[in-house]
Amino acid sequence: MSWIILILAGLMEVAGVTGMSLIGQGKKISGWLTLLIGFPISLALLSMAMETIPLGVSYAVWTGIGTVGSALIGIIFYKESASYKRIMYLSMIIIAVIGLRLVTG
């Protein structure tokens, strides 16, 4: 169950970062709402997950999900580069997160 909570924490991190992007685009109300909902929930869920998952693993997985998720949002919705190098490095992050899950149990 802790791993599901950790994944949700990472997804809420993506929501918070998306809110920051919306604010930067001038969408103040929706951006602030997304940011102010996403980040606190993300941190609360991360805290819950860290009750059973070690700190280093939790943080690495959380930031990995946030990084990959934010990059994918940028590629899909904001027309950011989807070069093969970028996709390759994002894939490496995903592989590392899966590896941490496999060795942590």
N, C-alpha and C positions, 0 to 999 in steps of 0.2 A: 504494500500500500504506500510506503514511503516513496518508492520510485515514481508512482503515479502522481503523488503530490509534488515531487520534484519536477516532473515534466510540466505539470500545470504551472508551477512557479516560473519556469523558463518561458512558457507561453505568455504569462502575464507580464513578464519582463519585455517581451516583444511588443505587447500592447502599450506599455509605458513609453518605449522608444518611439513607437508609431505616433503616440500623442505628441512627443517632442517634435517630430517631423511635421505634424499637422499645424502646430503652433508656428513653426518656421514658414509655413506656407500661408499664414494669415488666417487660418481657421482656428481662431482663438478659443471659442467656447467648446467645440468638440475636441480640440486638441488638449485643453486643460482638463476636461472631464476624463478623457482617455488616460492621460498621464496620472491624474490624481486617483484614479481607480486602479490602474495597472500596477504601478510601483508598490503601493502599500500591500496589496494582495500578494504580489510576487514575493515581497520580503517576508510576509507572514507565513506563506506556504513554504518558503525556503527554510525558515526557522523550524517549522514543524518537521520537515524532512530530515533536518540535521539532528533530530532526536535519535535517529537510528542509523543514518548514513554518515560516515566520517566527514568532517569539515572540508578537507581538501577535495575529496571526491564530489561532495555536494556542490561546492563552489565551482569546480571545474565543469561539471555537467550543466549547472545553471547558466554559467556564462557562455558555454558552448551552444546551448539551445538558444540563448538570447542573440548570440552572434550570428548563427546560421539563420535563425528565424528573421532577424532584422535584415540581413542581406537578401533573403528570398523575398521579403516584402518590397525591398527596394527594386529588385529585378522585376517582379511581377507588376507592381503598381506604379512605380516611379521611373520606369524605363532606364534603370541603371545597367551598367555593363554586365553581360552574361558570358564573358569570355571563358574559354576553356580553362585558362589558368585559375580564374576566380572559382569556377565550379569545382576544379580539382582540389583547391585548398579548402573549400567548404566541405567537400567530401572527406577530406582528411580529418577535419574537426568531428564530423559525424562518426567516423571510424574510431576516433579516440574516445568519444563519449560511449559508444557501444563497448569498446574494450574496457573502460572503467566499470561499466555495469557488470561485465562478465567476471572481472577479477574481484569485485567487491561483494557480490552475492546478495 
